[in-house]
Amino acid sequence: MKKYLQLTLIISIVLSITGYLLFQAPNKSAPDIKLTSIQGQNLNLSTLKNQIVLVNFWATSCTGCIQEMPELIKLQKKYKMANYKTIAVAMDYDIPEYIENYVKEKNLPFFVQHDKDGKIAKAFGDVGLTPSTFLINKNGEIIKKYVGVADIKEIENLIEKETKNI
């Protein structure tokens, strides 16, 4: 019985630490990476200082990603005049034609990159689960990370708070 309790305690601690590491607000600098959209536009993440940036890792085969995409579109439209930018990063395993078709069909109003070699996902801490979303403040710091469908209301509150500080 004593070994069972010890094992239960160890498992609880490991799960708690894992949960903390996965879902904490990192408050670290976003990686300085070069992006190229599927339309051929270039962008360096570091040039977006003084803007609030949402980086969303997604895939056309991910139901959660497709579920939250209309909300990301609404956020972009609502806050585009408030120094806010959405960057959608399609995972390396996604099929280029599927990405292009989805972008055209939904008329995505933001920068879309296909992470063909996985370097962007790696730069953001080896993102492997979709959707994964990072909210970056005007100082280039990651202030919130979501694994799974993001809490859009919370993101809106954070954007509102950040726009007051710009």
C-alpha positions in Angstrom: 0.0 0.0 0.0 2.9 2.4 0.8 4.5 1.8 -2.6 1.2 2.4 -4.3 0.9 5.8 -2.5 4.5 6.7 -3.4 3.9 5.7 -7.1 0.6 7.7 -7.1 2.4 10.7 -5.7 5.3 10.5 -8.2 2.8 10.2 -11.1 0.8 13.2 -9.9 4.0 15.3 -9.6 5.1 14.3 -13.1 1.7 15.1 -14.6 1.6 18.4 -12.8 5.0 19.4 -14.1 4.2 18.3 -17.6 0.9 20.3 -17.5 2.7 23.3 -16.3 5.3 23.2 -19.0 2.7 22.6 -21.7 0.2 25.2 -20.7 2.2 28.0 -19.0 2.4 31.5 -20.4 6.0 31.3 -21.5 7.0 35.0 -21.2 10.0 34.5 -23.4 11.1 36.1 -26.6 9.5 34.8 -29.7 12.1 33.3 -32.1 13.5 35.6 -34.8 12.6 33.7 -37.9 12.1 34.5 -41.5 8.8 33.6 -43.0 7.6 33.2 -46.6 3.9 33.1 -47.3 2.4 30.7 -49.8 2.0 33.7 -52.0 5.8 34.4 -51.8 5.7 37.4 -49.4 8.7 37.6 -47.0 8.4 38.6 -43.3 10.8 38.5 -40.4 9.0 38.0 -37.1 11.4 40.5 -35.4 10.2 43.3 -37.7 6.8 43.0 -36.0 7.8 44.7 -32.8 5.2 47.2 -31.6 2.6 44.9 -32.9 0.6 42.1 -31.3 1.1 38.9 -33.2 -0.8 35.6 -33.0 1.1 32.6 -34.5 -1.2 29.7 -35.1 0.1 26.2 -36.1 -2.5 24.3 -38.0 -3.2 21.7 -40.6 -6.0 21.2 -43.1 -6.6 17.7 -41.6 -7.0 19.0 -38.1 -10.7 19.4 -37.0 -9.8 21.7 -34.1 -7.8 23.9 -36.5 -10.7 24.2 -38.9 -13.1 24.8 -36.0 -11.2 27.8 -34.7 -10.2 29.3 -38.1 -13.4 31.4 -38.4 -12.7 32.9 -35.0 -9.1 33.7 -36.1 -10.5 35.4 -39.2 -12.8 37.5 -37.0 -9.9 38.5 -34.7 -7.8 39.6 -37.6 -10.6 41.7 -39.0 -11.6 43.2 -35.7 -8.0 44.2 -34.6 -6.1 44.8 -37.8 -6.2 48.5 -37.3 -4.9 48.0 -33.7 -1.4 46.8 -34.7 -2.5 43.2 -34.6 -1.3 40.5 -37.1 -2.2 36.8 -37.4 0.3 34.4 -38.9 -1.0 30.9 -39.8 1.7 28.3 -40.1 0.6 25.1 -41.8 2.5 22.1 -40.5 5.2 20.3 -42.6 3.0 17.3 -43.1 0.2 19.2 -44.7 -0.3 19.0 -48.4 0.5 22.3 -50.3 -2.5 22.0 -52.6 -4.8 21.5 -49.6 -3.4 24.6 -47.9 -3.7 26.7 -51.0 -7.3 25.6 -51.7 -8.3 26.2 -48.1 -6.8 29.7 -48.1 -8.6 30.6 -51.3 -11.9 29.0 -50.3 -12.0 30.8 -46.9 -10.3 33.9 -48.2 -8.0 34.0 -45.2 -7.1 37.6 -44.4 -3.7 36.9 -42.9 -0.2 35.7 -43.6 -0.1 31.9 -44.3 3.1 30.0 -44.3 3.7 26.3 -45.1 6.4 25.1 -42.7 7.7 22.6 -45.3 10.8 21.7 -43.4 9.5 22.0 -39.8 11.9 24.8 -38.9 9.3 27.2 -37.7 7.6 24.5 -35.5 11.1 23.7 -34.1 11.9 27.4 -33.4 8.7 27.6 -31.3 9.7 24.7 -29.1 9.1 21.7 -31.3 5.4 22.2 -31.9 3.9 18.9 -32.8 0.2 19.2 -31.8 -2.3 21.2 -33.7 -3.8 23.6 -33.2 -1.0 25.3 -31.2 -1.3 29.1 -30.8 1.2 31.7 -29.5 0.3 35.2 -28.6 3.2 37.6 -28.8 3.1 41.1 -27.2 4.4 44.4 -28.7 7.8 43.7 -27.1 8.2 40.4 -29.0 7.5 38.2 -25.9 5.3 35.2 -26.0 2.6 36.0 -23.4 0.3 33.0 -23.9 0.5 29.6 -25.4 -2.4 27.3 -26.2 -2.2 23.7 -27.2 -5.6 22.7 -28.6 -8.4 25.1 -29.6 -7.5 28.5 -28.2 -9.7 30.5 -25.8 -10.7 33.3 -28.1 -12.3 35.4 -25.4 -9.1 35.3 -23.4 -7.1 36.2 -26.5 -9.4 39.2 -27.1 -8.9 40.3 -23.5 -5.2 40.0 -23.9 -5.3 41.9 -27.2 -7.4 44.7 -25.6 -4.9 44.9 -22.7 -1.9 45.1 -25.1 -3.5 47.7 -27.4 -3.9 50.0 -24.4 -0.1 49.7 -23.8 0.8 50.5 -27.4 
